[in-house]
Amino acid sequence: MNDTERRFTRGLVEVRAAGDSRTIGGYAAKFNTLSRNLGGFVERIDPRFFAKSEGDGWPRAMARYNHDNMALLGTTRAGTLRLVTDGVGLDYAVDCPAARADVYELVQRGDISESSFAFFTFEDDWSMTDDGFPVRTLLSGQLVDVAPVNDPAYLDTSTGLRSLAEKAGADLAEVRQAAEAGELKRFLGAPPPTIIPASGQGEPHPVVAVRQRRAELNRRRTF
């Protein structure tokens, strides 16, 4: 998966140091915490999700206000952004430049109070919560940036739906329609058996139908 995704955390961004350093920080991501409904599914972040990025020294990771390239706050390369994972999640501290004193002041006043992070997903998994709701678990990926944000909205979840479509062997359009209808769980787990009435005109379960079509195409390619 090569598309950038963005999520926010309910953890606060706060002033970490005053004076010349103007340091702010907080948790950009929290582990093993279910997100709110993302449009038919929820997410959780596995504690090992950032292991590769951390092991590589957080290459090219940045802190940007509202994820905006024109509002760069710091980078790991320059040492002005410091990242660490612990039992809670991914914690960041960034030294705001003089040109971004406005961001520091907004955090100090409480106008900016939440954070977000952008990432690429390498591996994920799909399952169900105890309540029978679809859940996507982010297993491994690469951090792009952390960001104090004005509006901590979940942005585009199309990458997650594409992941589910690939794992279920289904059409993306069909998965999107199911997400809008709150019926994603039909793509998870073993599909129910196909029941053919006496007339022989029964329709298979949607997941079964998709898999049957794919199997037929693969069979034809072998000849």
C-alpha positions in Angstrom: 0.0 0.0 0.0 1.6 3.2 -1.1 -1.0 5.8 -0.2 -0.5 8.1 2.7 -3.1 7.8 5.5 -3.8 10.2 8.3 -5.3 9.6 11.7 -5.7 11.6 14.9 -5.3 10.8 18.5 -7.4 11.9 21.4 -4.2 12.7 23.4 -3.5 16.3 24.0 -0.7 18.3 22.5 0.9 20.6 25.1 3.8 22.9 25.9 6.8 20.9 26.9 9.3 23.7 27.4 9.1 27.5 27.3 11.7 30.1 26.5 13.9 29.9 23.4 13.1 26.2 22.7 9.4 26.7 22.4 8.9 22.9 22.6 5.5 21.3 22.2 4.5 17.6 22.1 2.1 14.8 22.9 1.0 11.4 21.7 0.6 11.3 18.0 -0.7 7.8 18.1 -2.0 5.4 20.9 -1.6 1.7 20.7 -4.4 -0.9 21.2 -7.1 1.7 21.4 -10.1 1.4 19.1 -10.8 4.5 16.9 -14.2 5.9 16.4 -16.3 4.6 13.5 -14.4 5.3 10.3 -17.3 4.6 8.1 -18.2 1.0 8.6 -15.1 -0.1 10.5 -12.8 0.9 13.4 -9.0 0.7 13.7 -6.4 -0.2 16.3 -2.6 0.3 16.1 -0.4 -2.6 17.1 2.5 -1.7 19.4 4.9 -3.0 16.7 3.5 -0.7 14.0 6.4 1.8 14.1 9.1 -0.8 14.8 10.7 -0.5 11.3 10.7 3.3 11.3 12.1 3.4 14.8 14.7 0.8 14.0 15.8 2.8 11.0 16.1 6.0 13.1 12.8 7.6 12.0 14.1 8.4 8.5 12.8 11.7 7.0 10.1 12.0 9.7 8.8 15.5 10.1 6.5 17.6 12.4 4.2 19.8 10.3 1.3 22.0 11.5 -1.9 20.6 10.0 0.3 18.3 7.8 1.2 21.4 5.7 4.6 21.4 4.0 4.6 25.2 4.3 4.3 24.9 8.1 7.3 22.7 8.9 8.0 22.6 12.7 11.0 20.2 12.9 12.6 17.1 11.6 14.3 14.0 13.0 17.2 14.7 10.7 18.0 18.0 12.3 17.2 16.8 15.8 14.5 19.3 16.2 11.9 16.5 16.3 12.3 13.7 18.8 10.1 10.6 18.7 9.8 7.7 21.1 7.4 4.8 21.6 6.3 3.5 24.9 3.5 1.3 26.4 1.0 4.0 25.5 1.9 5.0 21.9 4.1 7.2 19.8 5.2 10.4 21.7 6.7 13.4 20.0 8.4 16.6 21.1 9.3 19.3 18.6 11.1 22.6 18.9 9.0 25.2 17.0 11.1 27.7 15.0 10.8 31.4 15.6 8.8 31.7 12.4 6.1 29.3 13.9 5.8 31.1 17.2 2.1 31.4 16.3 1.7 27.6 16.5 3.5 27.5 19.9 1.2 30.3 21.2 -2.0 28.5 19.9 -0.9 25.3 21.8 0.0 27.4 24.9 -3.5 29.0 24.9 -5.3 25.7 24.2 -6.6 26.7 20.8 -4.7 23.7 19.3 -5.1 20.7 21.6 -5.0 17.5 19.5 -2.5 15.7 17.2 -2.5 13.6 14.1 0.0 11.5 12.2 0.5 10.5 8.6 1.8 7.1 7.6 2.1 4.3 5.0 0.8 0.9 5.8 3.0 -2.1 5.0 0.8 -4.8 6.7 -2.6 -4.9 8.3 -5.2 -7.4 9.4 -9.0 -7.5 9.5 -11.1 -9.1 12.2 -14.2 -8.4 14.3 -14.6 -6.8 17.7 -16.3 -8.6 20.5 -19.5 -6.8 19.5 -19.2 -8.0 15.9 -18.0 -4.8 14.3 -15.3 -4.9 11.6 -11.8 -3.8 12.9 -8.7 -3.1 11.0 -5.4 -3.6 12.9 -2.4 -1.7 11.6 0.5 -4.1 12.0 3.5 -2.4 10.4 4.2 0.8 8.5 6.3 3.8 8.1 5.8 7.2 9.8 5.6 10.2 7.5 4.9 13.0 10.0 3.3 14.1 13.2 1.1 17.2 13.4 -0.6 19.4 15.9 -4.0 20.0 14.1 -6.9 22.4 14.3 -9.5 19.9 13.1 -8.6 16.3 14.0 -10.8 14.7 11.4 -10.2 11.3 9.9 -9.5 12.0 6.3 -9.5 9.4 3.6 -10.0 5.7 4.6 -10.0 4.4 1.0 -6.7 2.6 1.6 -8.2 0.6 4.4 -11.2 -0.4 2.2 -8.9 -1.3 -0.6 -7.0 -3.5 1.8 -10.2 -5.3 2.8 -11.2 -5.8 -0.8 -7.9 -7.4 -1.7 -8.0 -9.7 1.3 -11.6 -10.7 0.6 -11.1 -11.1 -3.2 -13.9 -8.6 -3.8 -14.4 -5.6 -6.0 -13.5 -2.3 -4.3 -16.8 -0.7 -5.5 -18.7 -3.5 -3.8 -16.7 -3.0 -0.5 -17.3 0.7 -0.6 -21.1 0.1 -1.0 -21.0 -2.3 1.9 -19.2 0.3 4.0 -21.8 2.9 3.3 -24.5 0.4 4.2 -22.7 -0.7 7.4 -22.3 -4.3 6.1 -18.5 -4.7 5.9 -18.6 -7.7 8.2 -19.9 -9.9 5.4 -16.4 -9.8 3.9 -14.8 -11.0 7.1 -14.4 -14.6 8.3 -15.7 -17.7 6.6 -18.7 -16.9 4.4 -21.9 -18.7 5.1 -22.6 -21.7 2.9 -24.5 -21.2 -0.4 -28.1 -22.4 -0.1 -29.6 -23.5 -3.3 -33.4 -23.8 -3.3 -35.2 -26.7 -4.9 -35.6 -24.6 -8.1 -31.8 -24.4 -8.4 -32.1 -20.6 -8.9 -30.5 -19.5 -5.6 -27.8 -16.8 -5.5 -24.6 -17.4 -3.5 -23.4 -15.2 -0.8 -21.6 -12.1 -2.3 -18.2 -13.1 -1.0 -18.7 -16.6 -2.4 -19.8 -15.3 -5.7 -16.7 -13.0 -6.0 -14.4 -15.9 -5.1 -16.1 -18.2 -7.6 -15.7 -15.7 -10.4 -12.0 -15.2 -9.6 -11.5 -19.0 -9.4 -13.2 -19.4 -12.8 -11.0 -16.7 -14.4 -7.8 -18.3 -12.9 -9.0 -21.7 -14.3 -9.4 -20.3 -17.8 -5.9 -18.7 -17.7 -4.4 -22.1 -17.2 -5.7 -23.4 -20.5 
